[in-house]
Amino acid sequence: MVPSADNAPDAAPTRAAGPDEAPDVWPLTAKDMDGELHVGSVPMTGLAQACGTPLYVVDEADFRERARQWRESGADRVHYASKAFLCPEMVRWVGEERLHLDVCSVGELELAVAAGFDPAHIVLHGNNKLPAELRSAVAYGVGVIVVDCAEEIDRLAGYAADAGRVQDVYLRIAPGVAADTHDYMATGSDDVKFGFPVNGGFAERAVLTVSGIPSLRLTGIHSHLGSQILDPSGIRRAASRVAAFVRMLAERHSIRIEELDLGGGAGIAYVPGQQRLAPAEFVAALRAGVAEEMDPASVRLAVEPGRSLIGTAGVTLYEVGVVKQGLERRFVSVDGGMSDALRPALYQASYTAWTANRRLTGRPVHSLVVGRHCESGDIVVPDIALPADLAVGDLLAVPATGAYHHVMASNYNFQPRPAVVAVRDGQARLMVRRETPADLLLRDGAGAGIDLSGDLR
């Protein structure tokens, strides 16, 4: 089995922990008020009653504080990763916090532009950008496009030339550094689908190709080690290798690189006892790595914090529907599951949980919080010690779900996706409305015939 995404210990169940016991796991404003969980000074019981469950809750103050910390981390530019969580309201927060925005599809791009985000502050990622995505990015005036393969270079050069534009690009490279994370989240070694490997001369040849195209301007080199990184030593090694590559370009080809985008992956706490990687520590490791090979002041440094900006701001609320004692563990079944919390099934990710509606006093019981879908792998919180007096009807809160939960939600078992609610200063506002069965039926094709000479895309 691949290692746990969140480096959780295997020896014992995770302990249930509320904001008093494990503040690093919960939003900054989360408080236990006489057994009732409040976030943003909003009681979660009242919110669940008004909006239903499952329900994603986002602490706006937490996000804005994390954004401030990253702006003051020592990086020259901070990019928010759309893939972590995106909706029009989130786009507005990103703009208000003076962050750049990473997108990796035409859907994310068009959502951002429709929400009023400045395209000049957008960076387009992706390992297989569709021709329509590249054309749209050029037409919108996207600030930077990160090129990932030879085919992309050729296509983008043509689209930029046709538009009469010189398009700024970063070249994504694979520095050959393995990350201490889940295999599915490691992106910096040689044998990955992202970027041009430095080893073998692939990255060098790609730089020379881009540098010879009049409609493209190589402004930076991009590299990303992986996600949920908690040890800064790997980040430093990767930065050093990227800087060595940039120095080689200057010495061998007189090509000067203005910017380094050294990615993200700064980890957060998911379970009690785990520590997040602080923004200043993350950036210091990057700059130290760059300094091993070149003057770090000679390039501008961009970072992509990803989940570090939004992950801890999120809490998911569930209602307990079944409590079933098994031979070895107790199964606590909630009204959501892998359709709204895919990471445990995808990455073997670990979480903690806490009752949001009342204080429990029972002894800890080895439990598994499971969903209502027809899969044995439908797990919301793996192996957790929950109080014995947890009962049907209780409101269960799972923290650290702000990143990669809503965006990975599906309609498995024809399940409508939950709503997303922002809370701040005692007020709750709807960010994304709850999906309904009627919404799902809107896609019904009703057996309509298809004209093969037409185009239904």
N, C-alpha and C positions, 0 to 999 in steps of 0.2 A: 504494500500500500504506500502511496506517496505520502510524505509527511504532512502534518496538520498545517493548514494555511496560517493559523494564528499561534502556532508553537505552544499549544496548550498541553499540560502534562497528561500522561496516559494512566498514571497510577491510581488516581481516585477521581470520583465525580467532582465537577466544578461546584463550588458552593453557591447557593443563592445569595445574592448581595444587592442591597439597595444603595441609594446614593450616599448614605452615611457610612456604610461599610466599604464601598469601593467607588469613591467619587471620580476616579479617572475613567471609569467605564460609562458614566452617565453624563447627560448634558450639564453644562455649568449651572443652570438654574434649577435642576431637579432637586426636590426636597421631599422627605417623608414627613407629612404633617399628621401626627397622631394615627399613623397606619395608612393614610391616604396619600398616594403619590401626586405631587404637583410638579408641573414643568412650565416655565414661563409664568408662574403664579396662576396657572390654570389647573383646576382639579381634573385628574384624568378620568374619574368616575363620571363627572358631568359631561366631559367631552365624549366619552364612549357612549353615553346615553343619547346625546344629541346627534352624533355622527355614525354610530354603529361600529361594529368590529368585524374583521380586523381593521385596524386604523394605523396609518403612519403619522407620527407626530414629529414635527421639526422645530427645534428650539432656535429661533432666529438670533437671539443674543449670543448663543454658542457659536453659530457660524460666523457672525460678525467679529467676535473676539478672536477666533482662529484666523480669520482673514487679516486682522491687525497684526497678530503675531508673525504671520508669514511676510507681510509687507515690511516689518521691522527686523526680519531675520538676517539681512545682509545680502539678499538676492537683489539683482537689478530689476527683475520682472517676475511676477507670479502668475501662473496660468491655472485657471480652474478647469478641471476635467469634466466635461459634460457627461461622460459615460458613468460617472459616479451617481449623479442625480440631476435631472434637468426638467424644467417646466418654465413657462414664461415668467412666473414670479421669481424663480431662482435666477434666471437670466438678469432680471432687474437688480437683484441683490448683488450679483457679481459685478455689474456695471457700477453700482453705487459704491462698492468697496474698491474700485479702481484696479480690478484684476483683469488680465487677459482671459480669453476663453478658448479652450481646446475643443474641437469637434472632430468626429471621425465618420460622419455620414452626411448625406445631403439633407436628411431629416433633421438632424441636430443643427445643421447650418441654417436651414430655412426657419426653424423655430427661433433661433437666436436673432436672425435678421428681422423676423416678424415682430419680435418683442422689443425691437428698437436698439439692439446692440450694434456698436460701431464695427463694421466688417474689418476695418484696418487693425482692430485689436483681436481678431480671430486667427487661430492657428489650426490648419486642417491636417489631421493625422489619418493613418490607415495603411494597411499593407497591400490592399488591392482596391484602390480608389477607382470607382466606375468612371467611364468617360463623362457621363452626365454630371457626376460630382465635381470633376476637375473643371469642366466648362462652367458650372455654376459658381465655383469658387473664384475663377478668373472674372466672371461677369459681375459678381458682387463686390469685387475688390478686396478679397481676403488678404490680410496682411502677410501671412507666411503660409506656404504649403510645404509640408515635410515629405520629401520624395523618398520612396522606399524601395524602388526597383527600377531596372533599366527601361521597361515598357512605360512606366509612369513618366520618366524623364522625357521620352520621345513625345508622348501624347501632350504633356503639359507645355512643352516647348511650342508645339503647333498651335494649341489653343491660345496661348499668350501672344504669339505672333499674329494670329488672326485678329485678336482684340487690340492690337497695336500697343501692347503693354509689356513692360519688363517686370516679370513676376519674381518677388523675393522668395527664396526657398532655403530650407535647411535640408541637409543630407543626413538621413538616419544611418548610423553605423552600429554594428554589433562589436563591442570591445573585447569580447571573449572572457567575461568575468561572470562566474556563477553566483547567483543570489541565494541567501539562506532563507528560502521561502518555499511555498508549494510549487511543484513543477509547473502547474498551469499558469502561475503568475511570474515565472522567471523569464526575462526577455533580453538578457544581456550576454548570454553565452554565444558561441559560434554557431551552434546548430539550432537556430530558432527561425521562425518565419519572418521576423521583423528586420529590416535594414540590410546594409551591406557589411559583411564581415571584414574586419581589419586584416585578419590573417588571410593569406592567400592573395592579397593585393586587390580584392574586390572594391573596397571602399576608396582606395587611392584612384583606381581607374574611373570610378563613378564621379569623383570630384573633378578629374580632368575633363570628363565628358560635359558636365554641367558648366564648367568654367569656359568652355568653348562655344556655348550657345548664346547668341545675342539676346534672346527673349527671356532668359533666366538670369537671375543674379544670386549667386551663392553667398548668403549673409551669415550662415551659421552651420554648426554641426550639432546633430541631435543624437542623444543616447539615453536609453532607459534600462536600468538594471533589473527592475521587477517591482512587485507590489508587496505591501505589508512588511517592509524592511525595518527591523528593530536594531540591528547592529551596524553602526556607521563605518566599520572597517571596509566592508565590501563597496560602499559608496565611494570611499576615498580611493580604493584601487581602480574602480571604473573611471573616476575623474582623472586619475593620473594617466591611464591608458589613452583616454580621449585627448588629453592635453599633449601627450607624446605624439599622437597622430597629427594634431594641429601644428605642432612644432616641425614635424617632418615636412608637412605641406609647404611651410614657409621656407625651410632650408633647401628643399629639393626642387620646388616648383615656383617659389616666390609668390605663393598664394596665401593671402592674409585673411584669416577668419575673424569676423567682428564679434560673433556671439556664440556662446555655448549654451545649449539647452540640455541640461543633464538630468532631465526627467524628474521622476517623483518616486513614489513608493514609500514615503515616510509612514511607518506603521503606527497604529493606535492600539489602545487597550481594549480587548474584547472580554476578558475574564479577570476576576479579582487577582491582584498581585502582578499583573502585567503592566509595563510602563510604555507610554507612547514615546516616539522619537521626537524630541522638541525641534521646532523649526530652526532655531539658531544653531543647534548641534548638527542638524542635517546639512545646513549651508556651510558651516565651518568645515565639515568633513569634505565637502565638494571643493571648497577653496584650497584646503590643505593638499588635496590630491592634485589639483591644477598646479599649485605652487611647486610641486616636485619636478615639473617639466618646463614651466614657463612662468612669466610674470602674470599673476591672476588679474592685475589691473589692466592688462592689455586687451582683455575681452570682457564683454558684458555677460552676465550669468542669469539665465532664466531657469525657473524650477516649476515642476508640475506636482503640487502636493497631493492631488487626488483625494483619497478618503480622509486624509489628515485635516482637510477643510470642513467636511460635512459629515463624516462617519459618526462621530460622537454626538452630533446634534440630533440624531434620530432615535426615536423609541417606537416600537410597534406594540400596539395593544391587542390582546386576544381575550376572548371569553372561554373559560374552561367548560367543556361540554360533557366529558367523560373522564372518570378516574378509575382505572382498572389495574388491579394488582396482578402482576405476572409471577412466574416462578422465581425470577431473580431480580426483576425491577418493576417499579410501578409505572404504568403508562398514563400520562396526562395528555388528553387529546383536546386540542383547541380548534377554534372555528376558522383557522387559516391553514397554512402549510407550505409545501414547496412551491405553490403557485405565487406566494408573496414573500417567501424566504428560501431562495434557491441555494445560497452559499453553503449550508451544511451538507447538502447532497453533492454539490459541485466541487467543493474544496475541502470537505470534512472540517469545516469551520466550527469553532466552539463559541458559545455565548453563555451568559448568565441570565437570570430572570428574577423577577420580584413581583409579589402581589401588589396591585395598585389600589385595591378597594378596602383592605382591612389588614390589621396586624395579625400575623399568625404566630403561634407559640409552640406548635408541635415539634417533636424531635425530627431531625433531618432524615429523609427517606430517599434512597437511591432511585431516581426517577428519570424518565425519558419524556420530554415534551414532544409530542408528535402531532402531525396535521391530520386532516380529514380526507386525504386523497388515497387512491387505491394503489399505493406503493409502500413497500416495507422501508424504503429509503426516504420516506416523507417525514423528515425529522426537523424540528424547529430549534430545539436545544438538546444537544446530545449529553447524556450522562450528567445529571445535575442533582444535587442533594436539596430537595424541596421539603418544606415542613409537612408533617403527617396530617395536619388539619386542613390542608388545601382541599377545596371542595368544588363540586359542580356549581357554576355561576360566578366563581371568582374571576376577577379581572387580572390577567397576567401581563406584565410589561417586560419586553425584551429590549435591552438598550444596545447602543452602538449599531443601529440599523439604518443610519442615514445614507450610507453609500452602498450601491450595488444590491439594493432590495427592490425599491420601486421600479428601477430601470430594468431589472431582470424578471419582473413579475410576468406571469403568463396566464392564459385562460385554460390551463389543464383541468380536465373534468368539467369544462364549460363554466369555470368559476370566474365571476366578474372580479376585476382588480380593485383593491381598496382605495379609499380616498387618502389624500395627503393634506394635513392641516398644519399651519404654522401657528405657533404660540409665542406671545411676548407681552410682558407687562399686564398680565391678567386678561388679555384679549386673544381670541382664536379667529383665524382667517383661513378660508378654504383655498388651498393651492391647486389641488387636482380633485375634481369631484369623483365620487364612487361610480364605478361602472355598473351597469344593470344588465340583466339578461336581454332586455330589448336592444341595448347597444350591440351586443354580440350578434343578434339576429339581423342587424343591418347589413352584415356581410354576406348574407345568404344569396347565392347565385340563382336560386330557384330553377336550376336546370336549364338556364338560358343557353341557346346555341351559340357557338363561337365561329365567327367568320375568320378563317385562317389567313385571309388576305389582309385582315385588319390588324390592329395593335391595341391590346387591352392593358398594356403596362401603365 
